[in-house]
Amino acid sequence: MATLTSWAQDVITCDLCDKAAQQFCNSCQVSLCESCIKKHRDELKSLPHDIVPFLDRKIKVVFPECQKHSGGTEAWIFGNNKTITRIDVHGAVRDTVPTTCLTWPDDISVTRGGELIYSDGNSRTVNIVRDGKSETLIIAPQGWTPWRLCCTGFGDILVHVYKGIGPQSKHKIIHYQGQNIKQEINNDGKGNSIFKDGQTSLFMSENINGDVCVSDCNADTVVVVDKTGRVRFRYDGTPARNKLLFGPRGISTDALSQIIVTDINNNCLHILDQNGQFLRCVDGCGLEKPFGLNVDSEERLWVRSLSTGTIKVIKYLEQP
């Protein structure tokens, strides 16, 4: 089952300029800085505008109607509250689960056995939902805080953890087998850090061959390591020849071992083969700051927009 999230840790900018967004128009689903509120109202005078502080925004999840694939595929999502919601491809709510978070979960994932897990940075734990109740599954090592999650095909859990605040924050990935640490991915064979320091998170996905594919947002690079933690390759977006700097965020893999990654700066998705060769970009789908990403069981992409909070379900595989 796919999981999609409304992450709040990344710096969110105004949709009308490059300043940090403090306000949000619920009516238009637009992020705004203080300076652009009047401009937004003036440009759309005929419409009502419910402008609220950004943390009080109400996200509207919008799904385009799919005539070929009705029902069956579902996803867990969450926003800026304590509840995790399961919805189907048409946006219908199928289930809701309360969490023990003070604010909202930092990330969510689903285990091989179909159990929902979520990370809680405030308590430094990864929790599992059983019979509608949360249980502590993992406590992060002292000094480290859990953030992103990825469940592997063998039933293990990859946890992105960080230490520190701001540009000097350190990042690594801990591979858990049950509650035991099986492996830590943080340094290469020469002792150098694999992931760049910074305040933004790592996004992770396991490929069929066992590779761990990582969006290192602080380095604007995709890093792929093998089962031993050795770096196989890095991808910086150059082959796509886009206008703006590559901005990788959500990352996923499919049944063909292809790696798909969102590019928040160029409003597109990059598709690579398992060896890091650029295949093509998916664009022209009306993507706006694509952020969250997952592939469902029918090989459709669920892509969440950072700026609008909407989710698009895209059929992306090219037909023979």
C-alpha positions as CSV (number, residue, x, y, z in Angstrom):
1,M,0.0,0.0,0.0
2,A,1.3,3.4,-0.9
3,T,1.9,6.1,1.7
4,L,1.9,9.9,1.1
5,T,2.6,12.6,3.5
6,S,2.3,16.4,4.1
7,W,5.8,17.1,5.4
8,A,6.3,20.3,7.3
9,Q,10.0,20.4,7.9
10,D,11.1,21.8,4.5
11,V,11.2,25.5,4.1
12,I,8.0,26.4,2.3
13,T,8.1,29.4,0.0
14,C,5.4,31.8,-1.2
15,D,3.8,30.7,-4.5
16,L,4.0,34.3,-5.7
17,C,7.7,35.0,-4.8
18,D,10.7,33.3,-3.2
19,K,10.1,34.5,0.4
20,A,9.1,32.1,3.3
21,A,5.4,31.5,3.5
22,Q,3.7,32.5,6.7
23,Q,0.1,32.5,5.5
24,F,-2.1,30.2,3.4
25,C,-5.3,30.8,1.4
26,N,-7.6,28.0,2.1
27,S,-9.9,29.1,-0.8
28,C,-7.2,29.0,-3.5
29,Q,-4.8,26.5,-1.8
30,V,-1.9,29.0,-2.2
31,S,1.0,29.6,0.1
32,L,1.7,33.3,0.8
33,C,4.2,35.5,2.5
34,E,3.0,38.6,4.3
35,S,3.9,40.9,1.4
36,C,2.0,39.0,-1.2
37,I,-1.4,38.8,0.5
38,K,-2.7,42.0,-1.0
39,K,-1.4,41.1,-4.4
40,H,-3.2,37.7,-4.2
41,R,-6.5,39.4,-3.2
42,D,-6.2,42.0,-5.9
43,E,-5.5,39.5,-8.7
44,L,-8.6,37.4,-7.8
45,K,-11.0,40.1,-6.6
46,S,-14.1,38.1,-7.6
47,L,-13.2,35.2,-5.3
48,P,-13.5,34.9,-1.5
49,H,-10.2,34.4,0.3
50,D,-9.9,32.5,3.6
51,I,-6.4,33.4,4.5
52,V,-5.0,31.9,7.7
53,P,-1.6,31.3,9.4
54,F,0.2,28.6,7.5
55,L,0.0,26.1,10.4
56,D,-3.8,26.5,10.4
57,R,-4.2,25.7,6.7
58,K,-6.8,23.2,5.5
59,I,-5.4,21.0,2.8
60,K,-7.8,19.8,0.1
61,V,-6.9,16.4,-1.4
62,V,-8.0,16.3,-5.0
63,F,-8.0,13.1,-7.1
64,P,-8.7,13.2,-10.8
65,E,-11.4,10.7,-11.8
66,C,-9.9,7.5,-13.2
67,Q,-12.1,5.6,-15.5
68,K,-9.8,2.6,-16.2
69,H,-8.9,1.8,-12.6
70,S,-11.8,2.0,-10.1
71,G,-11.2,1.4,-6.4
72,G,-8.8,-1.3,-5.0
73,T,-5.7,0.9,-4.5
74,E,-5.4,2.9,-1.4
75,A,-2.9,5.1,0.4
76,W,-2.3,6.3,3.9
77,I,-1.9,10.1,4.2
78,F,-1.4,12.7,6.9
79,G,-1.2,16.5,7.3
80,N,-0.8,19.0,10.1
81,N,-2.8,17.1,12.7
82,K,-2.4,13.9,14.8
83,T,-4.5,11.7,12.6
84,I,-3.4,9.4,9.8
85,T,-6.1,8.7,7.1
86,R,-6.5,5.9,4.6
87,I,-8.1,6.9,1.3
88,D,-8.8,5.2,-2.0
89,V,-7.8,6.4,-5.5
90,H,-11.0,8.6,-5.7
91,G,-10.3,10.4,-2.4
92,A,-12.9,8.5,-0.3
93,V,-11.9,8.1,3.3
94,R,-11.6,4.4,4.3
95,D,-10.1,4.6,7.8
96,T,-8.6,7.0,10.3
97,V,-6.0,6.3,12.9
98,P,-5.1,8.6,15.9
99,T,-1.4,8.9,16.8
100,T,0.3,9.8,20.0
101,C,2.2,12.7,18.5
102,L,2.2,16.2,20.1
103,T,1.7,17.8,16.7
104,W,1.8,15.4,13.7
105,P,3.9,12.4,12.5
106,D,7.2,13.1,10.8
107,D,6.7,10.3,8.3
108,I,4.7,7.1,7.8
109,S,5.2,3.8,6.1
110,V,3.6,0.3,5.8
111,T,5.4,-2.9,6.8
112,R,5.6,-6.0,4.7
113,G,2.8,-7.4,6.9
114,G,0.6,-4.4,6.2
115,E,1.0,-2.7,9.5
116,L,1.1,1.1,9.7
117,I,4.2,2.7,11.3
118,Y,5.0,6.4,11.9
119,S,7.9,8.4,13.3
120,D,7.6,10.9,16.1
121,G,10.5,13.3,16.5
122,N,9.3,14.7,19.8
123,S,9.5,11.3,21.5
124,R,12.4,10.1,19.3
125,T,10.4,6.9,18.5
126,V,9.0,4.9,15.6
127,N,5.6,3.6,16.5
128,I,3.5,0.8,15.1
129,V,-0.3,0.8,15.0
130,R,-2.0,-2.4,16.2
131,D,-5.7,-2.8,16.8
132,G,-6.1,0.9,16.4
133,K,-3.5,1.7,19.1
134,S,0.1,2.9,18.9
135,E,2.9,0.9,20.4
136,T,6.6,2.0,20.5
137,L,8.6,-0.1,18.1
138,I,11.9,1.6,18.0
139,I,13.7,4.3,20.1
140,A,16.3,6.2,18.2
141,P,19.9,6.1,19.5
142,Q,20.8,8.8,22.1
143,G,21.3,12.2,20.5
144,W,19.6,11.2,17.2
145,T,16.0,12.0,16.0
146,P,14.0,9.8,13.6
147,W,12.5,11.4,10.5
148,R,11.9,9.5,7.3
149,L,10.9,5.8,7.1
150,C,11.1,3.0,4.5
151,C,10.0,-0.6,4.9
152,T,12.0,-3.2,3.0
153,G,10.8,-6.2,1.1
154,F,12.3,-8.5,3.7
155,G,10.3,-6.9,6.5
156,D,13.1,-4.7,7.9
157,I,12.8,-0.9,8.5
158,L,15.1,1.9,7.3
159,V,15.0,4.9,9.5
160,H,16.6,8.2,8.5
161,V,17.9,9.9,11.7
162,Y,19.5,13.3,12.2
163,K,21.5,15.0,14.9
164,G,21.8,18.8,15.4
165,I,19.9,21.8,14.2
166,G,20.2,23.8,11.0
167,P,22.9,23.7,8.3
168,Q,25.3,21.6,10.6
169,S,22.8,18.8,11.1
170,K,24.2,15.3,10.5
171,H,22.3,12.6,8.7
172,K,22.5,8.8,8.5
173,I,20.2,5.8,7.8
174,I,19.8,3.0,10.3
175,H,18.7,-0.4,9.1
176,Y,16.6,-2.1,11.7
177,Q,15.8,-5.8,11.9
178,G,13.0,-5.9,14.4
179,Q,14.2,-3.6,17.2
180,N,17.9,-4.4,16.5
181,I,20.3,-2.3,14.5
182,K,21.5,-4.4,11.5
183,Q,23.5,-1.7,9.7
184,E,24.2,2.0,9.6
185,I,24.6,3.9,6.3
186,N,26.6,7.1,6.8
187,N,30.2,6.8,5.7
188,D,31.9,5.6,2.5
189,G,35.0,3.3,2.4
190,K,37.3,6.3,3.1
191,G,35.4,7.5,6.1
192,N,33.8,10.4,4.3
193,S,30.1,11.2,5.0
194,I,27.8,9.9,2.3
195,F,25.1,12.5,3.0
196,K,25.6,16.2,3.1
197,D,25.0,18.1,6.3
198,G,22.0,20.4,6.3
199,Q,18.5,21.0,7.7
200,T,16.5,19.1,5.1
201,S,15.7,15.4,5.3
202,L,16.6,12.3,3.3
203,F,13.9,10.4,1.3
204,M,14.4,6.7,0.9
205,S,13.2,3.8,-1.2
206,E,14.4,0.2,-1.6
207,N,14.9,-1.2,-5.1
208,I,14.2,-4.8,-6.1
209,N,17.9,-5.6,-6.2
210,G,18.3,-4.5,-2.6
211,D,19.8,-1.0,-3.4
212,V,18.8,1.8,-1.1
213,C,17.9,4.9,-3.2
214,V,18.1,8.2,-1.4
215,S,17.2,11.7,-2.2
216,D,19.8,13.8,-0.4
217,C,17.9,17.2,-0.5
218,N,20.8,19.0,1.1
219,A,23.1,18.0,-1.8
220,D,20.4,18.2,-4.5
221,T,21.5,14.7,-5.5
222,V,20.2,11.2,-5.6
223,V,22.5,8.7,-3.9
224,V,22.2,5.0,-4.4
225,V,24.0,2.5,-2.1
226,D,24.1,-1.3,-2.4
227,K,23.3,-3.8,0.4
228,T,26.6,-3.3,2.0
229,G,26.2,0.5,2.1
230,R,28.7,1.1,-0.7
231,V,27.9,4.0,-2.9
232,R,27.0,2.7,-6.4
233,F,26.3,6.0,-8.1
234,R,25.1,9.6,-7.7
235,Y,22.7,11.5,-10.0
236,D,22.6,15.3,-10.0
237,G,19.8,15.8,-12.6
238,T,22.2,17.2,-15.3
239,P,21.2,14.7,-18.1
240,A,17.6,16.0,-17.9
241,R,18.8,19.4,-19.1
242,N,16.1,21.3,-17.2
243,K,16.3,25.0,-16.7
244,L,16.6,25.1,-12.9
245,L,18.8,23.3,-10.4
246,F,17.7,19.7,-9.7
247,G,15.5,19.6,-6.5
248,P,15.0,16.0,-5.5
249,R,12.5,15.1,-2.9
250,G,10.2,12.1,-2.8
251,I,11.7,8.9,-4.3
252,S,10.3,5.5,-5.2
253,T,11.0,2.4,-7.3
254,D,8.8,0.2,-9.5
255,A,8.5,-3.4,-10.7
256,L,11.0,-2.6,-13.5
257,S,13.6,-1.5,-11.0
258,Q,13.3,2.0,-12.3
259,I,14.0,4.8,-9.9
260,I,11.5,7.7,-9.9
261,V,12.2,11.0,-8.1
262,T,10.3,14.2,-7.8
263,D,12.0,17.5,-8.9
264,I,10.4,20.2,-6.9
265,N,12.2,23.0,-8.8
266,N,11.4,21.9,-12.3
267,N,7.8,20.6,-11.6
268,C,8.6,17.2,-13.1
269,L,9.6,13.6,-12.3
270,H,12.9,12.0,-13.3
271,I,13.0,8.3,-14.2
272,L,16.3,6.4,-14.0
273,D,17.2,2.8,-14.6
274,Q,18.6,0.8,-11.7
275,N,22.2,1.8,-12.7
276,G,21.5,5.5,-12.6
277,Q,21.1,6.1,-16.4
278,F,18.6,8.9,-17.1
279,L,15.6,7.6,-19.1
280,R,13.2,10.4,-19.3
281,C,11.2,13.1,-17.4
282,V,7.5,13.0,-16.7
283,D,6.1,16.5,-17.1
284,G,3.1,18.2,-18.7
285,C,0.9,16.7,-16.0
286,G,0.2,20.0,-14.2
287,L,2.6,19.1,-11.4
288,E,3.2,22.0,-9.0
289,K,6.2,21.5,-6.6
290,P,5.9,17.7,-6.6
291,F,7.1,16.5,-3.2
292,G,5.5,13.2,-1.9
293,L,5.8,10.2,-4.2
294,N,4.8,6.5,-4.2
295,V,4.0,3.8,-6.7
296,D,0.9,1.7,-6.1
297,S,0.3,-2.0,-6.9
298,E,-1.0,-1.1,-10.3
299,E,2.1,0.8,-11.2
300,R,0.5,4.3,-10.9
301,L,2.3,7.2,-9.4
302,W,0.7,9.1,-6.5
303,V,2.3,12.5,-6.4
304,R,1.7,15.1,-3.8
305,S,2.1,18.8,-4.4
306,L,3.9,20.8,-1.7
307,S,2.3,24.1,-2.7
308,T,-1.3,23.0,-3.0
309,G,-1.5,19.8,-0.9
310,T,-3.3,18.0,-3.7
311,I,-2.5,14.5,-4.9
312,K,-2.4,13.4,-8.6
313,V,-2.5,9.8,-9.6
314,I,-0.6,9.3,-12.8
315,K,-0.2,6.4,-15.2
316,Y,3.4,6.8,-16.3
317,L,4.6,3.6,-17.9
318,E,5.0,3.9,-21.7
319,Q,2.9,1.6,-23.7
320,P,4.7,-0.8,-26.2
